[in-house]
Amino acid sequence: MALAAALEGQLQLREVSGIPLQASTVDNWSQIQNFEAKPDDLLICTYPKSGTTWIQEIVDMIEQNGDVEKCQRAIIQHRHPFIEWARPPQPSARNAKDCMVSYYHFQRMNQILPDPGTWEEYFETFISGKVGWGSWFDHVKEWWEIKDRYQILFLFYEDIKRDPKYEIQKVMKFMGKNLDETVLDKIVQETSFEKMKENPMTNRSTVPKSILDQSISPFMRKGTVGDWKDHFTVAQNERFDEIYRQKMKGTSIKFLTEL
Ligand SMILES: Nc1ncnc2c1ncn2[C@@H]1O[C@H](COP(=O)(O)OS(=O)(=O)O)[C@@H](OP(=O)(O)O)[C@H]1O
């Protein structure tokens, strides 16, 4: 009973400035907030399930000049520690509909995040922003608004999917690197969904089943644009589009929801 209660306590999200976060993050909040970046630090800032792992691997491949062996030195979570796990922007955004679907399946398999409930229930939770790391709408709008004021490279999942080489080149330039065509082509190949799904350093296969149960849903699940069409009902889609219009009013950011 005590263990169950303790576990339940861990699974409950708590809030910082209205944003639901994991309890361990909230406990360490002052340390996280006081993080000071060094001038050459590169922060990857993503909404959950919008391609974090993908851009992490791309950045490391560029940093290591396309050396696959060097990128095998550790699992991705260790090569790019998460600041909020008292642990350490380069916003990467993914359209809300695919993000919601991916997050739903992630919460099904993630044993240390709250159970998502049914798809219908999760649809409401996601729209209201009561999910870990908060509202997709606020995240995207706020980063978009400040992107020109700081040294920020704003990337879209859908763009990387459509033209990986072009987007990887943008990241390379942002990082002040200059790699030749052959290396770039290799990075495109090595960071493809198919390769990263098989790569134990990126596919989370080393995380115990008690934390990520990949028999429920794999971490590298589909990696596509438009999977929402297999989840949203027509009515849900109409309702979502209306809510999206209201919440995104006044912002110029545009997302592709299909390619
Ligand atoms: N290389 C590559 N190409 C295309 N798509 C990829 C790639 N790597 C990861 N993914 C997909 O990204 C989704 C996971 O997002 P995150 O890495 O941000 O998840 S997390 O927040 O760090 O848990 C998750 O999306 P879904 O498949 O839609 O669930 C992953 O499959």
The ligand as an ORCA input file, in Angstrom:
! r2SCAN-3c Opt
* xyz 0 1
  N      14.770      9.808    -37.223
  C      13.481     10.079    -37.036
  N      12.690     10.409    -38.084
  C      11.371     10.672    -37.914
  N      10.756     10.631    -36.699
  C      11.510     10.303    -35.635
  C      12.887     10.029    -35.733
  N      13.360      9.736    -34.489
  C      12.312      9.818    -33.651
  N      11.193     10.153    -34.329
  C       9.821     10.288    -33.809
  O       9.752     11.381    -32.889
  C       8.766     11.082    -31.883
  C       9.438     11.091    -30.509
  O       9.671     12.418    -30.181
  P      10.734     12.867    -29.079
  O      12.060     12.294    -29.414
  O      10.613     14.347    -28.983
  O      10.175     12.166    -27.754
  S      10.556     12.588    -26.258
  O       9.756     13.788    -25.933
  O      12.013     12.840    -26.183
  O      10.132     11.414    -25.445
  C       8.197      9.706    -32.243
  O       7.085      9.955    -33.101
  P       5.869      8.898    -33.360
  O       6.454      7.779    -34.149
  O       4.846      9.692    -34.152
  O       5.350      8.493    -32.021
  C       9.376      9.087    -32.977
  O       9.046      7.991    -33.786
*
